[in-house]
Amino acid sequence: MSNISNAFRAFFALLGGKLPPDIAQAYGYAKAVPVKTTAPAAAAPPKPSAGPSDGAVQILSILQRDARLVDFLMEDLSGYEDEQIGAAVRDVQSKSRDTLNRYLQLSPVIDSVEGEFIKTEGVSQKSLRLVGKVPPDGKAPGGVLRHKGWKADKVDLPKTEAGAVLAPAEIEIE
């Protein structure tokens, strides 16, 4: 599976609070656990293909349709001037934000001012990522808020047709 696919799967899975085990293991965030078998191992099930039920593919498709986000991300920007890139970014960002607001209700994990000291007590450990001088036990009573984080309070994606096409190819008839 491609890195971009893994990134989107991980992103939307983390909105639910848990990184998929296969992605965690692939990127070294989980140790492989040896499997003891007494019988011959069955053939591995076929890898599932992305489809309309995959929220990551669906939201990426919507962001492509509304804001041409995939086109922008896949474009080689090295030949463009900063002013051209800035103008494109404003348009893509504005349309992407409008699309996210249409289909998702997002809110900060911690609704406070970045740069202020925040206590971690009462906040789910799954909702936090400690950075900096993290103690060996991975816990801290608090620290400076560097990013509020995001969570999806509501997801309301439209029904889609079968398939994993993010955007159909466009052919102009002359």
Sequence and secondary structure as in RCSB ss.txt:
>XXXX:A:sequence
MSNISNAFRAFFALLGGKLPPDIAQAYGYAKAVPVKTTAPAAAAPPKPSAGPSDGAVQILSILQRDARLVDFLME
DLSGYEDEQIGAAVRDVQSKSRDTLNRYLQLSPVIDSVEGEFIKTEGVSQKSLRLVGKVPPDGKAPGGVLRHKGW
KADKVDLPKTEAGAVLAPAEIEIE
>XXXX:A:secstr
  HHHHHHHHHHHHHTT   HHHHHHTTSS       SS            TT HHHHHHHHHHHHH HHHHHHS
  TTS HHHHHHHHHHHHHHHHHHHHHHEEEEESS S TTSEEE TTS GGG    SS  TTS  SEEE S   E
EEEEE      SS  SS       
